[in-house]
Amino acid sequence: MEVLEETIRYLSRTGRTVIVSDGKYSYTIASKTKKGPTLIKVTTDGGDVSEDNAIDLLAFSKLGIMTMIVAESNGGEKLEDDTVYRRDGISMINPKTLGNIAEGRMPKLFKERGMIKAKVNGRVLRRMRQEHSLSLGDLAEALSVGRRTIYEYEKGGMEAASEHALALAELFGEEVLEDVDLTPRDPGASINKRITKLRAGDVVVNAHLLASAHARFAEFSNLRLLDYDVREEAVKISEILDIGYAVVDDGKIEVIRPSQAARN
C-alpha cells in the first residue's frame, strides 16, 4: 500500500484521471499522463509480477499504450532513481521516476546485464566537446577513460557506464545523453502464443487472450478491447485508454468507441 500511495501521489501532480484496481488484474492503475494513456502494475518487488501479468502488459503496449511496472525493488535489489530496469521486456521503475516521467522528464539511465549505463548522443557530444575546445584526449583524461572510448561514444558504438554518463551530463548538460526507450520488448513468442480466433457470425478476429485484465481479449489491428461480459470497469478503462471496446452478443460484434460511451 505504501508503494501504491506514493505512486498515486506522484501521478496526481499531473491532474490526470487515475483508476485503481483491487489488485487482481495485470495492471493496478490506468492513467493519462503527458506521455499518453498508461497502464501501471504497482508492486513492492518487481520480481513478484507474474508472467501472465507481464504478457498482458506486452499485449496492451501493442495497442499504443505505455505500460510499465512501478516497484521499490527487484528481487530484493532497490531500484535507483531515474533508472529503468526490465522485467520480461516491461520497463520497471520506482515511484519517483514515474513522477518525473509523468511531468515530462525522461530517465537517461538503464540497467542491463547487471550494469547501469546510458546511451550517449554522439552528435551532441562531438559538438559540445568542440565548442569547449577539448580534444578527444582531453575529454578522455577528464573521464579517466581511453581516447578510443570517447571516439566510440561520439560514433554511437558504445554505451557509457553510469559514472561516465553522469560526468558527461555534468560537463555538457543532460542533452548529451539519450532518453531511455520505455517501449516494451517481447523477449520471445510470449504474445503470439496467446493469439486466438474470436468468431461471431461471419466475423473472425485474431485477438490476444488476456489472462488477468478487465477485458478478456485485446485486438491489435483495430485498437479495441473485446469482452463477452463488458463490466463497468472495462468501459472506464476503455475511455481512459481511448480505445474502443466490443460487445459480443448473439453471434454479432458491436464495436463501441469511447466517445459513444460518453454520450450514452
ROGUSE-577329 format. One record per residue: x, y, z of N, C-alpha, C in turn; residue in one letter; residue number from 0; chain. Coordinates in Angstrom, 2 decimals. Example, Ala and Ser with C-alpha at 12.3 -4.5 7.8 and 13.67 -1.06 7.14 Angstrom:
R    n_px    n_py    n_pz   ca_px   ca_py   ca_pz    c_px    c_py    c_pz rest  nr kette
R   13.19   -5.69    7.80   12.30   -4.50    7.80   13.20   -3.30    7.80    A   0     A
R   12.85   -2.25    7.08   13.67   -1.06    7.14   12.90    0.03    7.87    S   1     A
***
This chain:
R    n_px    n_py    n_pz   ca_px   ca_py   ca_pz    c_px    c_py    c_pz rest  nr kette
R    0.82   -1.21    0.00    0.00    0.00    0.00    0.86    1.26    0.00    M   0     A
R    2.02    1.20    0.66    2.89    2.37    0.70    3.39    2.74   -0.69    E   1     A
R    3.78    1.73   -1.48    4.25    1.99   -2.84    3.11    2.55   -3.69    V   2     A
R    1.91    1.98   -3.51    0.75    2.43   -4.28    0.40    3.88   -3.95    L   3     A
R    0.40    4.23   -2.67    0.08    5.60   -2.27    1.10    6.59   -2.83    E   4     A
R    2.37    6.20   -2.80    3.42    7.07   -3.34    3.26    7.24   -4.85    E   5     A
R    2.91    6.16   -5.53    2.71    6.22   -6.98    1.56    7.15   -7.33    T   6     A
R    0.43    7.01   -6.61   -0.73    7.86   -6.86   -0.40    9.32   -6.57    I   7     A
R    0.39    9.56   -5.52    0.76   10.93   -5.17    1.55   11.59   -6.29    R   8     A
R    2.49   10.86   -6.88    3.27   11.42   -7.98    2.39   11.66   -9.21    Y   9     A
R    1.50   10.70   -9.51    0.65   10.84  -10.69   -0.35   11.99  -10.53    L  10     A
R   -0.82   12.22   -9.31   -1.84   13.23   -9.08   -1.34   14.64   -9.41    S  11     A
R   -0.03   14.82   -9.44    0.53   16.13   -9.78    0.22   16.53  -11.22    R  12     A
R   -0.03   15.53  -12.08   -0.30   15.83  -13.49   -1.75   16.22  -13.71    T  13     A
R   -2.61   16.00  -12.70   -4.02   16.35  -12.82   -4.78   15.45  -13.76    G  14     A
R   -4.28   14.23  -14.00   -4.91   13.31  -14.93   -5.83   12.33  -14.20    R  15     A
R   -6.65   11.65  -14.97   -7.56   10.66  -14.41   -6.79    9.40  -14.01    T  16     A
R   -7.11    8.88  -12.85   -6.46    7.66  -12.37   -7.52    6.70  -11.85    V  17     A
R   -7.43    5.44  -12.24   -8.30    4.40  -11.70   -7.44    3.35  -11.05    I  18     A
R   -7.78    2.95   -9.86   -7.03    1.93   -9.14   -7.86    0.66   -9.06    V  19     A
R   -7.28   -0.48   -9.44   -7.99   -1.76   -9.37   -7.83   -2.36   -7.98    S  20     A
R   -8.47   -3.49   -7.75   -8.37   -4.13   -6.44   -7.16   -5.05   -6.33    D  21     A
R   -6.27   -5.03   -7.32   -5.02   -5.77   -7.23   -4.98   -7.09   -7.95    G  22     A
R   -6.11   -7.57   -8.45   -6.10   -8.89   -9.07   -5.81   -8.84  -10.57    K  23     A
R   -5.75   -7.64  -11.13   -5.55   -7.51  -12.57   -4.07   -7.35  -12.93    Y  24     A
R   -3.79   -7.43  -14.21   -2.41   -7.30  -14.68   -1.91   -5.86  -14.54    S  25     A
R   -2.80   -4.93  -14.31   -2.41   -3.55  -14.04   -3.11   -3.08  -12.77    Y  26     A
R   -2.54   -2.10  -12.13   -3.12   -1.54  -10.91   -3.74   -0.18  -11.16    T  27     A
R   -3.13    0.57  -12.08   -3.58    1.94  -12.37   -3.70    2.14  -13.87    I  28     A
R   -4.79    2.78  -14.28   -4.94    3.26  -15.65   -4.96    4.78  -15.57    A  29     A
R   -4.09    5.43  -16.32   -3.93    6.87  -16.16   -3.65    7.55  -17.50    S  30     A
R   -3.89    8.85  -17.53   -3.49    9.67  -18.68   -2.42   10.64  -18.21    K  31     A
R   -1.21   10.50  -18.74   -0.11   11.39  -18.39    0.27   12.20  -19.63    T  32     A
R    1.29   13.01  -19.49    1.76   13.80  -20.64    2.29   12.91  -21.75    K  33     A
R    2.61   11.66  -21.40    3.10   10.70  -22.39    1.96    9.90  -23.00    K  34     A
R    0.71   10.21  -22.63   -0.42    9.50  -23.21   -1.01    8.48  -22.25    G  35     A
R   -1.95    7.64  -22.74   -2.59    6.63  -21.88   -1.56    5.63  -21.36    P  36     A
R   -1.69    5.29  -20.10   -0.68    4.48  -19.43   -1.32    3.44  -18.52    T  37     A
R   -0.79    2.23  -18.53   -1.19    1.18  -17.60    0.01    0.85  -16.73    L  38     A
R   -0.21    0.79  -15.43    0.88    0.60  -14.48    0.55   -0.55  -13.53    I  39     A
R    1.48   -1.46  -13.38    1.37   -2.51  -12.37    2.22   -2.07  -11.18    K  40     A
R    1.59   -1.90  -10.02    2.28   -1.45   -8.82    2.51   -2.63   -7.89    V  41     A
R    3.74   -2.79   -7.42    4.08   -3.87   -6.52    5.28   -3.46   -5.68    T  42     A
R    5.45   -4.08   -4.54    6.61   -3.75   -3.71    7.89   -4.23   -4.38    T  43     A
R    7.87   -5.45   -4.89    9.04   -6.03   -5.56    8.66   -6.48   -6.96    D  44     A
R    9.35   -5.96   -7.96    9.04   -6.30   -9.35    9.20   -7.77   -9.66    G  45     A
R   10.01   -8.46   -8.87   10.19   -9.89   -9.08    8.94  -10.69   -8.80    G  46     A
R    7.97  -10.07   -8.12    6.73  -10.77   -7.78    5.69  -10.69   -8.90    D  47     A
R    5.94   -9.90   -9.94    4.98   -9.78  -11.05    4.98  -11.09  -11.82    V  48     A
R    3.79  -11.66  -12.02    3.69  -12.96  -12.69    3.94  -12.83  -14.19    S  49     A
R    4.26  -13.93  -14.83    4.45  -13.95  -16.28    3.16  -13.56  -16.99    E  50     A
R    2.01  -14.04  -16.49    0.72  -13.68  -17.10    0.51  -12.18  -17.10    D  51     A
R    0.81  -11.53  -15.97    0.66  -10.08  -15.90    1.58   -9.37  -16.89    N  52     A
R    2.83   -9.84  -16.97    3.80   -9.22  -17.88    3.37   -9.36  -19.33    A  53     A
R    2.86  -10.53  -19.71    2.42  -10.74  -21.09    1.20   -9.88  -21.40    I  54     A
R    0.29   -9.72  -20.45   -0.84   -8.82  -20.65   -0.36   -7.40  -20.92    D  55     A
R    0.62   -6.94  -20.17    1.15   -5.59  -20.37    1.81   -5.46  -21.73    L  56     A
R    2.52   -6.51  -22.17    3.10   -6.51  -23.51    2.00   -6.36  -24.57    L  57     A
R    0.89   -7.09  -24.37   -0.21   -7.03  -25.32   -0.81   -5.63  -25.38    A  58     A
R   -1.02   -5.01  -24.22   -1.58   -3.66  -24.21   -0.65   -2.67  -24.89    F  59     A
R    0.66   -2.90  -24.81    1.60   -2.00  -25.48    1.41   -2.02  -26.99    S  60     A
R    0.90   -3.14  -27.53    0.64   -3.24  -28.96   -0.54   -2.36  -29.37    K  61     A
R   -1.31   -1.90  -28.39   -2.44   -1.01  -28.67   -2.01    0.45  -28.57    L  62     A
R   -0.71    0.70  -28.50   -0.22    2.07  -28.42   -0.29    2.65  -27.02    G  63     A
R   -0.34    1.79  -26.01   -0.46    2.22  -24.63    0.89    2.04  -23.93    I  64     A
R    1.32    3.06  -23.17    2.53    2.91  -22.40    2.24    1.99  -21.21    M  65     A
R    3.05    0.96  -21.05    2.87    0.03  -19.94    4.17   -0.08  -19.15    T  66     A
R    4.06   -0.19  -17.84    5.27   -0.29  -17.02    4.95   -0.88  -15.65    M  67     A
R    5.99   -1.28  -14.97    5.90   -1.78  -13.60    6.53   -0.74  -12.69    I  68     A
R    5.84   -0.41  -11.60    6.39    0.50  -10.60    6.60   -0.28   -9.31    V  69     A
R    7.82   -0.27   -8.81    8.15   -1.05   -7.62    9.26   -0.36   -6.84    A  70     A
R    9.48   -0.82   -5.62   10.59   -0.32   -4.81   11.86   -1.08   -5.09    E  71     A
R   11.71   -2.37   -5.41   12.89   -3.23   -5.60   12.62   -4.28   -6.66    S  72     A
R   13.65   -5.00   -7.04   13.54   -6.10   -7.99   14.39   -7.25   -7.48    N  73     A
R   13.73   -8.29   -7.01   14.46   -9.40   -6.43   15.24   -9.00   -5.19    G  74     A
R   14.69   -8.04   -4.45   15.34   -7.56   -3.23   16.32   -6.43   -3.45    G  75     A
R   16.65   -6.11   -4.72   17.58   -5.02   -5.03   16.80   -3.72   -5.19    E  76     A
R   17.17   -2.70   -4.44   16.49   -1.41   -4.50   16.63   -0.79   -5.88    K  77     A
R   15.53   -0.26   -6.41   15.56    0.42   -7.71   16.06    1.85   -7.52    L  78     A
R   17.07    2.23   -8.31   17.64    3.58   -8.23   16.73    4.59   -8.91    E  79     A
R   16.79    5.85   -8.45   16.01    6.92   -9.07   16.45    7.14  -10.51    D  80     A
R   15.48    7.49  -11.36   15.74    7.86  -12.76   16.54    6.79  -13.50    D  81     A
R   16.28    5.54  -13.16   16.92    4.41  -13.81   15.86    3.40  -14.21    T  82     A
R   15.94    2.88  -15.43   14.96    1.93  -15.95   15.53    0.52  -15.90    V  83     A
R   14.74   -0.39  -15.34   15.08   -1.80  -15.29   14.10   -2.54  -16.19    Y  84     A
R   14.28   -3.84  -16.40   13.39   -4.63  -17.25   12.90   -5.87  -16.52    R  85     A
R   11.62   -6.19  -16.74   11.05   -7.44  -16.21   10.22   -8.05  -17.33    R  86     A
R   10.70   -9.17  -17.90   10.01   -9.81  -19.03    9.71   -8.83  -20.16    D  87     A
R   10.65   -7.94  -20.42   10.50   -6.99  -21.52    9.78   -5.71  -21.16    G  88     A
R    9.22   -5.61  -19.93    8.49   -4.43  -19.49    9.41   -3.51  -18.70    I  89     A
R    9.32   -2.20  -18.94   10.11   -1.25  -18.18    9.66   -1.24  -16.73    S  90     A
R   10.63   -1.21  -15.82   10.34   -1.20  -14.39   11.09   -0.04  -13.74    M  91     A
R   10.37    0.79  -12.97   10.95    1.98  -12.36   10.41    2.15  -10.95    I  92     A
R   10.99    3.05  -10.18   10.45    3.33   -8.85    9.45    4.50   -8.94    N  93     A
R    8.67    4.74   -7.88    7.63    5.78   -7.94    8.16    7.17   -8.28    P  94     A
R    9.32    7.55   -7.75    9.85    8.88   -8.03   10.15    9.04   -9.51    K  95     A
R   10.71    8.01  -10.14   11.00    8.06  -11.57    9.71    8.20  -12.36    T  96     A
R    8.65    7.50  -11.94    7.35    7.63  -12.59    6.85    9.06  -12.52    L  97     A
R    7.00    9.68  -11.35    6.57   11.08  -11.21    7.29   11.99  -12.18    G  98     A
R    8.59   11.79  -12.35    9.36   12.60  -13.30    8.89   12.37  -14.73    N  99     A
R    8.61   11.10  -15.08    8.13   10.78  -16.43    6.78   11.43  -16.67    I 100     A
R    5.88   11.36  -15.68    4.54   11.93  -15.81    4.61   13.44  -16.04    A 101     A
R    5.68   14.08  -15.54    5.86   15.52  -15.72    6.73   15.84  -16.93    E 102     A
R    7.09   14.80  -17.69    7.81   15.03  -18.94    9.32   14.93  -18.86    G 103     A
R    9.86   14.52  -17.69   11.32   14.38  -17.54   11.68   12.91  -17.66    R 104     A
R   12.29   12.54  -18.77   12.57   11.14  -19.05   13.89   10.69  -18.43    M 105     A
R   13.95    9.44  -17.98   15.20    8.91  -17.42   16.26    8.71  -18.51    P 106     A
R   17.50    8.79  -18.10   18.63    8.62  -19.02   19.38    7.31  -18.76    K 107     A
R   19.23    6.75  -17.56   19.99    5.56  -17.18   19.13    4.31  -17.24    L 108     A
R   19.75    3.18  -17.56   19.05    1.90  -17.56   20.02    0.82  -17.09    F 109     A
R   19.45   -0.25  -16.55   20.28   -1.35  -16.10   20.15   -2.51  -17.07    K 110     A
R   21.27   -3.02  -17.51   21.30   -4.13  -18.46   22.51   -5.01  -18.17    E 111     A
R   22.27   -6.32  -18.09   23.34   -7.28  -17.79   24.11   -6.90  -16.53    R 112     A
R   23.37   -6.49  -15.53   23.97   -6.18  -14.23   24.68   -4.86  -14.12    G 113     A
R   24.60   -4.01  -15.17   25.34   -2.75  -15.17   24.41   -1.58  -15.50    M 114     A
R   24.52   -0.49  -14.73   23.75    0.72  -15.02   24.55    1.58  -15.99    I 115     A
R   23.91    1.98  -17.07   24.61    2.74  -18.11   23.65    3.67  -18.85    K 116     A
R   24.15    4.36  -19.86   23.35    5.30  -20.64   23.83    5.29  -22.09    A 117     A
R   22.93    5.68  -22.98   23.29    5.82  -24.38   23.67    7.28  -24.64    K 118     A
R   24.86    7.47  -25.17   25.37    8.82  -25.42   24.89    9.30  -26.79    V 119     A
R   24.48   10.57  -26.84   24.15   11.20  -28.12   25.46   11.67  -28.73    N 120     A
R   26.00   10.86  -29.63   27.32   11.12  -30.18   27.44   12.45  -30.89    G 121     A
R   26.41   12.83  -31.62   26.44   14.10  -32.36   26.54   15.29  -31.40    R 122     A
R   25.73   15.25  -30.33   25.76   16.33  -29.35   27.10   16.35  -28.61    V 123     A
R   27.60   15.17  -28.25   28.88   15.11  -27.53   29.99   15.72  -28.37    L 124     A
R   30.05   15.37  -29.66   31.11   15.90  -30.52   31.01   17.44  -30.61    R 125     A
R   29.78   17.92  -30.79   29.58   19.38  -30.90   29.99   20.09  -29.61    R 126     A
R   29.56   19.54  -28.46   29.87   20.18  -27.18   31.37   20.12  -26.88    M 127     A
R   31.99   19.01  -27.23   33.44   18.90  -26.99   34.19   19.94  -27.80    R 128     A
R   33.78   20.10  -29.07   34.45   21.07  -29.94   34.18   22.50  -29.48    Q 129     A
R   32.96   22.75  -29.01   32.63   24.10  -28.52   33.46   24.46  -27.29    E 130     A
R   33.83   23.45  -26.52   34.65   23.68  -25.32   36.15   23.55  -25.63    H 131     A
R   36.46   23.44  -26.92   37.86   23.35  -27.36   38.62   22.22  -26.68    S 132     A
R   37.95   21.06  -26.58   38.56   19.89  -25.98   38.88   18.86  -27.06    L 133     A
R   40.05   18.28  -26.99   40.40   17.20  -27.89   39.84   15.89  -27.34    S 134     A
R   39.88   14.83  -28.14   39.46   13.52  -27.65   40.28   13.12  -26.43    L 135     A
R   41.57   13.42  -26.48   42.46   13.09  -25.38   42.14   13.87  -24.11    G 136     A
R   41.81   15.17  -24.29   41.46   16.00  -23.13   40.25   15.43  -22.40    D 137     A
R   39.21   15.09  -23.18   37.98   14.58  -22.57   38.22   13.19  -21.97    L 138     A
R   39.01   12.39  -22.64   39.32   11.06  -22.14   40.03   11.15  -20.79    A 139     A
R   40.96   12.10  -20.68   41.69   12.28  -19.42   40.75   12.75  -18.32    E 140     A
R   39.81   13.64  -18.66   38.86   14.16  -17.66   37.98   13.06  -17.11    A 141     A
R   37.66   12.06  -17.96   36.78   10.97  -17.54   37.54    9.73  -17.08    L 142     A
R   38.87    9.80  -17.16   39.73    8.65  -16.79   39.39    7.42  -17.63    S 143     A
R   39.22    7.65  -18.95   38.99    6.55  -19.89   39.97    6.71  -21.04    V 144     A
R   40.02    5.73  -21.93   40.89    5.80  -23.08   40.32    6.72  -24.16    G 145     A
R   41.20    7.24  -25.00   40.78    8.10  -26.11   39.82    7.36  -27.03    R 146     A
R   40.04    6.06  -27.21   39.19    5.25  -28.08   37.76    5.21  -27.55    R 147     A
R   37.60    5.25  -26.23   36.26    5.21  -25.63   35.47    6.45  -26.03    T 148     A
R   36.09    7.62  -25.96   35.41    8.86  -26.35   35.05    8.82  -27.83    I 149     A
R   35.96    8.28  -28.63   35.70    8.14  -30.08   34.46    7.27  -30.31    Y 150     A
R   34.37    6.17  -29.58   33.22    5.27  -29.73   31.93    5.93  -29.24    E 151     A
R   32.02    6.71  -28.15   30.84    7.45  -27.69   30.31    8.34  -28.81    Y 152     A
R   31.21    9.06  -29.44   30.80   10.02  -30.48   30.31    9.30  -31.73    E 153     A
R   30.82    8.13  -31.98   30.38    7.36  -33.16   29.07    6.62  -32.87    K 154     A
R   28.70    6.53  -31.61   27.49    5.81  -31.24   27.69    4.32  -31.10    G 155     A
R   28.94    3.90  -30.97   29.22    2.47  -30.91   29.38    1.90  -29.53    G 156     A
R   29.24    2.75  -28.49   29.45    2.26  -27.14   28.55    3.02  -26.16    M 157     A
R   27.91    2.28  -25.24   27.15    2.91  -24.17   28.09    3.26  -23.03    E 158     A
R   27.73    4.27  -22.25   28.60    4.74  -21.18   28.16    4.19  -19.83    A 159     A
R   29.11    3.73  -19.03   28.81    3.34  -17.66   28.25    4.55  -16.92    A 160     A
R   27.45    4.30  -15.89   26.72    5.38  -15.23   27.64    6.51  -14.75    S 161     A
R   28.80    6.16  -14.16   29.67    7.20  -13.64   30.21    8.10  -14.76    E 162     A
R   30.49    7.52  -15.93   30.97    8.31  -17.06   29.83    9.09  -17.70    H 163     A
R   28.64    8.49  -17.75   27.48    9.18  -18.31   27.13   10.41  -17.47    A 164     A
R   27.12   10.24  -16.15   26.80   11.37  -15.27   27.86   12.46  -15.34    L 165     A
R   29.12   12.04  -15.52   30.20   13.03  -15.66   30.02   13.84  -16.95    A 166     A
R   29.63   13.16  -18.04   29.38   13.85  -19.31   28.21   14.83  -19.16    L 167     A
R   27.15   14.39  -18.46   25.99   15.25  -18.26   26.35   16.47  -17.41    A 168     A
R   27.24   16.28  -16.45   27.67   17.40  -15.61   28.51   18.40  -16.40    E 169     A
R   29.31   17.88  -17.33   30.16   18.75  -18.14   29.38   19.51  -19.21    L 170     A
R   28.46   18.79  -19.90   27.84   19.35  -21.09   26.31   19.48  -21.02    F 171     A
R   25.70   19.03  -19.93   24.24   19.09  -19.84   23.61   17.74  -20.22    G 172     A
R   22.36   17.52  -19.77   21.71   16.23  -19.96   21.42   15.89  -21.42    E 173     A
R   21.43   16.88  -22.30   21.14   16.60  -23.70   22.20   15.71  -24.34    E 174     A
R   23.34   15.56  -23.68   24.40   14.71  -24.22   24.05   13.23  -24.06    V 175     A
R   23.00   12.93  -23.28   22.55   11.56  -23.08   21.17   11.36  -23.71    L 176     A
R   20.93   10.19  -24.28   19.65    9.88  -24.89   18.63    9.49  -23.82    E 177     A
R   17.35    9.80  -24.08   16.28    9.31  -23.21   16.20    7.80  -23.34    D 178     A
R   15.87    7.12  -22.25   15.69    5.68  -22.30   14.39    5.37  -23.04    V 179     A
R   14.44    4.41  -23.94   13.25    3.96  -24.67   12.43    3.05  -23.75    D 180     A
R   11.23    3.50  -23.38   10.39    2.74  -22.46    9.52    1.71  -23.17    L 181     A
R    9.62    1.63  -24.49    8.80    0.69  -25.25    9.07   -0.74  -24.80    T 182     A
R    8.02   -1.49  -24.44    8.23   -2.89  -24.02    8.86   -3.71  -25.14    P 183     A
R    9.63   -4.72  -24.74   10.27   -5.61  -25.71    9.81   -7.02  -25.43    R 184     A
R    9.17   -7.62  -26.39    8.73   -9.01  -26.23    9.95   -9.90  -26.37    D 185     A
R   10.36  -10.58  -25.29   11.59  -11.38  -25.34   11.49  -12.64  -26.17    P 186     A
R   10.32  -12.98  -26.66   10.17  -14.21  -27.45    8.80  -14.27  -28.07    G 187     A
R    8.19  -15.43  -28.01    6.86  -15.62  -28.62    5.76  -15.48  -27.57    A 188     A
R    6.01  -14.68  -26.54    5.05  -14.55  -25.45    3.67  -14.12  -25.93    S 189     A
R    3.65  -13.09  -26.78    2.36  -12.58  -27.26    1.73  -13.55  -28.25    I 190     A
R    2.51  -14.05  -29.18    1.97  -14.92  -30.24    1.31  -16.18  -29.68    N 191     A
R    1.82  -16.69  -28.58    1.25  -17.93  -28.05   -0.13  -17.71  -27.44    K 192     A
R   -0.52  -16.45  -27.25   -1.83  -16.16  -26.69   -2.84  -15.72  -27.76    R 193     A
R   -2.43  -15.67  -29.03   -3.35  -15.26  -30.09   -4.42  -16.34  -30.28    I 194     A
R   -5.66  -15.90  -30.36   -6.77  -16.83  -30.55   -7.76  -16.24  -31.54    T 195     A
R   -8.51  -17.09  -32.22   -9.52  -16.63  -33.17  -10.85  -16.48  -32.44    K 196     A
R  -11.40  -15.28  -32.52  -12.70  -14.99  -31.92  -13.73  -14.93  -33.04    L 197     A
R  -14.71  -15.81  -33.00  -15.69  -15.89  -34.09  -17.07  -15.41  -33.60    R 198     A
R  -17.68  -14.53  -34.38  -19.04  -14.08  -34.11  -19.75  -13.93  -35.45    A 199     A
R  -20.60  -14.89  -35.77  -21.26  -14.88  -37.08  -20.24  -15.03  -38.17    G 200     A
R  -20.24  -14.10  -39.14  -19.30  -14.14  -40.26  -17.98  -13.44  -39.94    D 201     A
R  -17.87  -12.87  -38.75  -16.68  -12.11  -38.38  -15.71  -12.99  -37.59    V 202     A
R  -14.46  -13.03  -38.03  -13.42  -13.75  -37.31  -12.31  -12.76  -36.97    V 203     A
R  -11.99  -12.65  -35.69  -10.99  -11.70  -35.23   -9.82  -12.46  -34.60    V 204     A
R   -8.59  -12.14  -35.02   -7.40  -12.66  -34.35   -7.11  -11.76  -33.16    N 205     A
R   -7.37  -12.22  -31.97   -7.22  -11.40  -30.78   -6.26  -12.05  -29.80    A 206     A
R   -5.67  -11.21  -28.96   -4.80  -11.70  -27.90   -5.65  -12.02  -26.69    H 207     A
R   -5.52  -13.21  -26.16   -6.27  -13.60  -24.98   -5.58  -13.04  -23.74    L 208     A
R   -6.25  -12.12  -23.06   -5.70  -11.53  -21.84   -5.94  -12.45  -20.66    L 209     A
R   -4.93  -12.61  -19.83   -5.04  -13.56  -18.72   -5.70  -12.96  -17.49    A 210     A
R   -5.41  -11.69  -17.20   -5.93  -11.11  -15.96   -6.16   -9.61  -16.09    S 211     A
R   -7.08   -9.26  -17.00   -7.44   -7.86  -17.20   -8.97   -7.75  -17.23    A 212     A
R   -9.47   -6.51  -17.21  -10.92   -6.32  -17.22  -11.56   -6.96  -18.44    H 213     A
R  -10.95   -6.74  -19.59  -11.46   -7.35  -20.83  -10.76   -8.69  -21.06    A 214     A
R  -11.45   -9.60  -21.76  -10.87  -10.93  -21.99   -9.95  -10.96  -23.20    R 215     A
R  -10.18  -10.07  -24.15   -9.39  -10.07  -25.38   -8.90   -8.67  -25.69    F 216     A
R   -7.82   -8.58  -26.46   -7.33   -7.30  -26.96   -6.98   -7.48  -28.43    A 217     A
R   -7.65   -6.76  -29.29   -7.38   -6.87  -30.73   -6.39   -5.79  -31.14    E 218     A
R   -5.35   -6.16  -31.88   -4.30   -5.22  -32.23   -4.64   -4.36  -33.45    F 219     A
R   -5.20   -4.97  -34.49   -5.33   -4.27  -35.77   -6.25   -3.06  -35.70    S 220     A
R   -7.36   -3.17  -35.00   -8.31   -2.06  -34.94   -8.33   -1.36  -33.59    N 221     A
R   -7.35   -1.65  -32.75   -7.19   -0.98  -31.47   -8.46   -0.99  -30.63    L 222     A
R   -8.85   -2.17  -30.17  -10.01   -2.22  -29.30   -9.93   -3.40  -28.35    R 223     A
R  -10.61   -3.24  -27.24  -10.79   -4.32  -26.29  -12.04   -5.09  -26.65    L 224     A
R  -12.06   -6.38  -26.38  -13.26   -7.17  -26.60  -13.58   -7.95  -25.33    L 225     A
R  -14.86   -8.10  -25.06  -15.26   -8.84  -23.88  -16.69   -9.33  -24.05    D 226     A
R  -16.92  -10.59  -23.71  -18.28  -11.10  -23.76  -19.14  -10.46  -22.67    Y 227     A
R  -18.53  -10.14  -21.55  -19.26   -9.61  -20.40  -18.65   -8.26  -20.04    D 228     A
R  -19.07   -7.20  -20.75  -18.47   -5.89  -20.53  -18.97   -5.32  -19.21    V 229     A
R  -18.05   -5.18  -18.28  -18.39   -4.63  -16.98  -18.11   -3.14  -16.96    R 230     A
R  -18.62   -2.48  -15.94  -18.45   -1.04  -15.83  -16.98   -0.66  -15.82    E 231     A
R  -16.14   -1.48  -15.14  -14.71   -1.18  -15.07  -14.05   -1.23  -16.45    E 232     A
R  -14.46   -2.20  -17.26  -13.88   -2.32  -18.60  -14.21   -1.11  -19.45    A 233     A
R  -15.44   -0.60  -19.30  -15.84    0.60  -20.05  -15.00    1.80  -19.61    V 234     A
R  -14.76    1.94  -18.32  -13.97    3.05  -17.83  -12.53    2.96  -18.33    K 235     A
R  -11.98    1.75  -18.31  -10.62    1.55  -18.81  -10.55    1.94  -20.28    I 236     A
R  -11.56    1.53  -21.05  -11.61    1.86  -22.47  -11.59    3.37  -22.68    S 237     A
R  -12.34    4.11  -21.86  -12.40    5.56  -22.00  -11.07    6.22  -21.65    E 238     A
R  -10.43    5.75  -20.58   -9.15    6.33  -20.18   -8.06    6.06  -21.22    I 239     A
R   -8.06    4.83  -21.77   -7.03    4.46  -22.74   -7.36    4.94  -24.15    L 240     A
R   -8.59    5.48  -24.32   -9.04    5.99  -25.62   -9.01    4.91  -26.70    D 241     A
R   -9.49    3.73  -26.35   -9.66    2.66  -27.34  -11.07    2.12  -27.21    I 242     A
R  -11.60    1.64  -28.32  -12.96    1.12  -28.30  -13.04   -0.23  -27.62    G 243     A
R  -14.26   -0.64  -27.32  -14.47   -1.99  -26.82  -15.59   -2.62  -27.64    Y 244     A
R  -15.65   -3.93  -27.63  -16.63   -4.63  -28.45  -17.50   -5.52  -27.58    A 245     A
R  -18.78   -5.46  -27.83  -19.73   -6.33  -27.14  -20.10   -7.46  -28.09    V 246     A
R  -19.87   -8.69  -27.66  -20.22   -9.86  -28.46  -21.56  -10.38  -27.95    V 247     A
R  -22.58  -10.32  -28.81  -23.92  -10.71  -28.38  -24.66  -11.40  -29.52    D 248     A
R  -25.13  -12.61  -29.25  -25.94  -13.36  -30.21  -25.26  -13.47  -31.57    D 249     A
R  -23.97  -13.82  -31.56  -23.24  -14.04  -32.81  -22.85  -12.78  -33.54    G 250     A
R  -22.96  -11.61  -32.91  -22.59  -10.35  -33.55  -21.62   -9.59  -32.65    K 251     A
R  -20.74   -8.81  -33.31  -19.80   -7.97  -32.58  -20.17   -6.52  -32.82    I 252     A
R  -20.48   -5.81  -31.74  -20.75   -4.37  -31.84  -19.59   -3.63  -31.21    E 253     A
R  -18.92   -2.79  -32.02  -17.78   -2.02  -31.53  -18.25   -0.66  -31.05    V 254     A
R  -17.87   -0.29  -29.85  -18.27    0.98  -29.26  -17.01    1.79  -28.97    I 255     A
R  -16.96    3.00  -29.52  -15.84    3.88  -29.27  -16.04    4.61  -27.95    R 256     A
R  -14.98    5.07  -27.29  -15.12    5.80  -26.03  -16.05    7.00  -26.12    P 257     A
R  -16.03    7.71  -27.24  -16.90    8.88  -27.40  -18.36    8.48  -27.38    S 258     A
R  -18.69    7.31  -27.97  -20.05    6.81  -27.93  -20.48    6.51  -26.51    Q 259     A
R  -19.57    5.88  -25.75  -19.89    5.52  -24.39  -20.18    6.76  -23.55    A 260     A
R  -19.43    7.83  -23.81  -19.64    9.06  -23.06  -21.02    9.66  -23.35    A 261     A
R  -21.44    9.56  -24.64  -22.77   10.10  -25.00  -23.88    9.26  -24.39    R 262     A
R  -23.65    7.92  -24.31  -24.66    7.05  -23.76  -24.80    7.22  -22.25    N 263     A
***
